[in-house]
Amino acid sequence: MLRAPALHFLLLGGLLFAASSLTESPQPAAVREPVVITAARIEEIREDYRRTMGTAPTPRELTALIDKEADDEMLYREALLLGLDRGDPAVEWRVIEKMEFLYGTPAGGEAEALRRGLDLGLQRDDVVVRSGLVTKMRLLAKGASRAEEPTGDALDRALAEYFERHRDEYEQLQHVSLVHVFLRGDAKREPEARELRARLVATSASPAQAAKEGDPFVAGSLLRATTHAGLVKVFGEELATAVAALAPGQWSEPIRSPYGLHLVWVLDRSDARVPQLEEVRSQVLYAWRADRQRAYLEKMLAGIRAAYEVKVEGEGVDDD
């Protein structure tokens, strides 16, 4: 069914129209059966989270998980109402597999197994089928969002407006490339480090030649296009802060790190800047589409939620 997007957009459009009608003119909750999240299912959700994360969910996290469970159940039911399970190869394969497991292969082969399995409703309330249909509903919302995208100048304007609202997210941080000569040990080696610096300056040693004078360093002697945070991660805060004040093209005085002493030669430095839209257009387009798709899906879910009553059994599901 995912190979017929036009049909899906039509189906989804009908679903959204119905959902919108429900939102604008509330209908009785009996239009669809209530979604019930049982106490047993809540405990399963807790256990699944505990196995995955190694700790119990907080009350807020549990509430979010229960909300998602309710949303998935509503999406599954709407997928069935739209007939998205019919003609789906994955659903048919699952029904045949269950039929053959339960009753063996019938005389008519897989076609007969599928017919009888559908008659028995083996596709209903199946975990694999449910997951697939929920995913299909979410993909349909994303596909419909893409189908309604503006093009040409309208798209350019939309991306420009999005970029202006999110300029800070595209700021390119200051980067520095450097070579350092490392002397392992503590402050007792500082006279040796100063003597080495004087020799490097007197001989006009290139950074590549000078790097051979020191001790081996685990991250190497050359670091390219590294941010302040990257320097902190490798050398610690003291050296990273000192490097920010160094002028390129000369040897620094000895700088301490948790590992020893360093003579640093800054090769080049690029200042922090916000790029032009044309430089990051592909990233902006990706983020803009993702936001649109999330909004479209939320709009669809809001309409669907209006058609259902959700009942949560048990206690202890409160916000923190």
C-alpha positions in Angstrom: 0.0 0.0 0.0 2.9 2.4 0.6 3.7 2.2 -3.1 0.4 4.0 -3.9 0.9 7.4 -2.3 -1.9 9.1 -4.1 -4.4 6.7 -2.7 -2.9 7.1 0.7 -3.1 10.9 0.6 -6.7 10.6 -0.4 -7.4 8.3 2.5 -5.5 10.4 4.9 -7.3 13.5 3.7 -10.6 11.8 4.4 -9.3 10.9 7.9 -8.2 14.5 8.6 -11.4 15.9 7.3 -13.3 13.6 9.6 -11.0 14.5 12.5 -11.4 18.2 11.8 -15.2 17.8 11.8 -15.0 16.1 15.1 -12.9 18.9 16.5 -15.1 21.6 15.3 -18.4 19.9 16.2 -17.8 17.5 19.1 -19.5 14.1 18.7 -20.5 11.7 21.4 -17.6 9.6 22.7 -19.5 6.5 21.7 -18.6 7.1 18.0 -15.6 4.9 18.7 -15.0 2.5 21.5 -12.9 4.0 24.4 -9.2 3.3 24.5 -8.5 1.6 27.8 -4.9 1.4 29.1 -5.1 -1.3 31.8 -3.1 -1.5 35.0 -1.4 -4.6 33.6 -0.3 -2.8 30.5 1.0 0.1 32.5 3.1 -2.4 34.5 4.4 -3.9 31.2 5.4 -0.4 30.1 7.2 0.2 33.4 9.1 -3.1 33.0 10.0 -2.4 29.3 11.4 0.9 30.3 13.3 -0.6 33.2 14.9 -3.3 31.1 15.9 -0.8 28.4 17.1 2.1 30.6 18.2 0.2 33.7 16.0 2.3 36.0 12.3 2.9 36.6 10.6 5.7 34.7 9.8 8.9 36.6 6.1 9.8 36.9 6.4 12.3 34.0 8.2 9.8 31.8 5.5 7.2 32.6 2.8 9.6 31.7 4.5 10.3 28.4 4.8 6.6 27.7 1.1 6.0 28.5 0.1 8.9 26.2 2.1 7.3 23.4 0.5 3.9 24.1 -2.9 5.6 23.7 -1.9 7.4 20.5 -0.6 4.2 19.0 -3.8 2.4 19.8 -5.8 5.1 18.2 -3.6 5.2 15.1 -3.9 1.4 14.9 -7.7 1.5 15.0 -7.9 4.3 12.4 -5.6 2.3 10.1 -8.0 -0.6 10.3 -11.0 1.7 9.6 -9.1 3.0 6.5 -8.4 -0.6 5.4 -4.7 -0.1 5.5 -4.3 -3.7 6.6 -5.9 -5.0 3.4 -3.5 -5.9 0.6 -0.5 -5.3 2.7 2.2 -8.0 2.0 3.6 -7.7 5.5 0.2 -8.2 7.1 -0.6 -11.1 4.7 2.7 -12.8 5.5 2.0 -12.5 9.2 -1.5 -14.0 8.9 -0.2 -16.9 6.8 2.7 -17.5 9.3 0.2 -17.5 12.3 -2.2 -19.8 10.4 0.4 -22.3 9.6 1.8 -22.3 13.1 -1.7 -22.8 14.6 -3.3 -25.2 12.1 -0.6 -26.3 9.7 -0.6 -25.6 6.0 -4.1 -26.1 4.5 -4.7 -28.0 1.3 -5.0 -24.8 -0.7 -1.6 -23.6 0.2 -0.8 -20.0 1.3 -3.7 -18.5 -0.5 -6.2 -20.7 1.5 -4.2 -20.0 4.7 -4.5 -16.3 4.1 -8.3 -16.5 3.4 -9.0 -18.6 6.4 -6.7 -16.5 8.7 -8.4 -13.3 7.7 -11.8 -14.9 8.3 -10.6 -15.8 11.8 -9.3 -12.2 12.3 -5.7 -13.3 13.0 -4.5 -9.9 11.8 -6.4 -8.2 14.6 -4.6 -7.3 17.8 -1.3 -8.8 16.5 1.7 -7.0 17.9 3.6 -7.1 14.6 0.7 -6.0 12.5 -0.2 -3.3 15.0 3.3 -1.9 14.9 3.4 -2.0 11.1 0.1 -0.2 10.8 1.0 2.5 13.3 4.2 3.1 11.5 2.3 3.3 8.2 -0.1 5.9 9.6 2.8 8.0 10.8 4.5 7.7 7.4 1.3 8.7 5.6 1.2 11.9 7.7 4.8 12.6 6.7 4.1 11.8 3.1 1.0 14.1 3.0 3.2 16.9 4.5 5.7 16.5 1.7 2.9 16.5 -0.9 1.7 19.9 0.4 5.1 21.5 0.4 5.4 24.8 -1.4 7.8 25.0 -4.4 9.8 27.6 -6.2 9.8 31.1 -4.7 7.3 30.1 -2.0 9.7 27.4 -0.8 12.6 29.8 -0.8 10.6 32.3 1.3 9.6 29.6 3.7 13.2 28.4 4.2 14.5 32.0 4.6 11.9 32.6 7.3 12.7 29.3 9.0 16.5 30.1 8.9 15.9 33.6 10.4 14.0 32.0 13.3 16.8 29.4 13.9 19.9 31.4 13.0 21.6 30.5 16.3 21.3 26.8 15.6 23.5 27.2 12.5 26.3 29.3 14.1 29.7 27.8 13.2 31.9 27.9 16.3 35.4 29.2 16.4 37.9 26.6 15.2 41.6 26.4 15.7 44.3 24.2 14.2 47.5 23.7 16.1 50.7 21.8 16.6 52.1 21.2 20.1 55.3 19.9 21.6 54.6 17.8 24.6 56.8 17.3 27.7 55.5 14.7 30.0 55.7 15.4 33.8 55.0 18.3 36.2 56.2 21.8 36.7 59.8 20.6 37.4 60.2 20.3 33.6 59.3 23.9 33.0 63.0 25.1 32.7 63.6 22.4 30.2 60.4 23.4 28.3 61.6 27.1 28.2 65.0 26.0 26.9 63.4 23.9 24.2 61.2 26.9 23.2 64.2 29.2 22.9 66.0 26.7 20.7 62.9 26.3 18.4 62.7 30.0 18.1 66.5 30.5 17.4 66.6 27.8 14.8 63.2 28.8 13.2 62.1 25.2 13.4 59.0 24.4 11.5 56.0 23.1 13.5 56.4 19.7 11.9 60.1 19.5 12.8 59.5 20.8 16.3 56.8 18.1 17.0 59.6 15.5 16.9 61.4 17.1 19.9 58.8 16.3 22.5 57.4 13.2 24.1 54.7 11.1 22.4 51.1 12.3 23.1 48.1 10.0 22.9 46.1 12.4 20.6 49.1 13.2 18.4 50.9 16.5 17.9 48.6 17.9 15.3 45.0 18.9 15.8 42.9 20.4 13.0 39.8 22.6 13.1 39.1 21.9 16.8 36.6 23.9 18.8 37.2 25.1 22.4 35.1 22.2 23.7 37.2 19.8 21.7 40.4 21.3 23.2 39.0 21.0 26.7 38.2 17.3 26.0 41.8 16.6 24.9 43.9 18.9 27.1 41.7 20.4 29.8 40.3 23.8 30.5 43.6 25.6 31.3 45.3 24.9 28.0 42.1 25.4 25.9 41.6 28.9 27.5 45.3 29.8 26.9 45.1 28.8 23.3 42.2 31.2 22.7 44.6 34.1 23.4 47.5 32.9 21.3 48.4 34.6 18.0 49.0 32.3 15.1 52.5 31.6 13.8 54.6 31.7 16.9 55.6 29.4 19.8 53.7 29.8 23.1 55.3 29.9 26.5 54.9 26.5 28.3 51.3 25.8 29.0 50.2 23.3 31.6 47.7 20.5 31.2 46.8 17.5 33.4 49.4 15.5 31.4 52.4 17.8 31.5 53.7 20.9 29.6 53.0 22.0 26.0 54.5 24.4 23.6 51.8 25.4 21.2 52.0 26.8 17.6 48.6 28.0 16.3 48.5 27.2 12.6 45.2 29.0 11.9 42.0 30.2 13.5 38.5 30.8 12.1 36.2 33.1 14.0 32.6 32.1 15.0 30.1 33.1 12.3 26.6 32.4 11.1 26.7 31.2 7.5 24.5 32.5 4.7 21.4 30.4 3.9 22.9 29.2 0.7 25.8 27.6 2.6 23.5 25.5 4.7 20.4 25.2 2.6 20.3 21.4 2.6 20.5 21.3 6.4 17.8 24.0 6.7 15.5 22.2 4.3 15.9 18.9 6.2 15.1 20.6 9.6 12.2 22.6 8.1 10.7 19.4 6.6 11.1 17.6 9.9 9.3 20.3 11.8 6.5 20.4 9.2 6.1 16.7 9.4 5.9 16.7 13.2 3.3 19.5 13.1 1.3 17.6 10.4 1.4 14.4 12.5 0.3 16.3 15.6 -2.5 17.9 13.7 -3.7 14.4 12.6 -3.3 13.0 16.1 -5.2 16.0 17.6 -8.2 15.3 15.3 -8.1 11.5 16.1 -7.9 12.1 19.8 -11.1 14.1 19.6 -12.9 11.0 18.5 -11.8 8.8 21.4 -12.2 8.6 25.2 -9.1 7.4 26.9 -9.3 5.6 30.2 -6.2 4.9 32.3 -6.6 2.3 35.0 -4.7 2.2 38.3 -3.1 4.8 40.5 0.3 6.6 40.6 0.3 8.0 37.1 0.7 11.7 38.1 2.9 14.5 36.9 5.9 15.3 39.0 
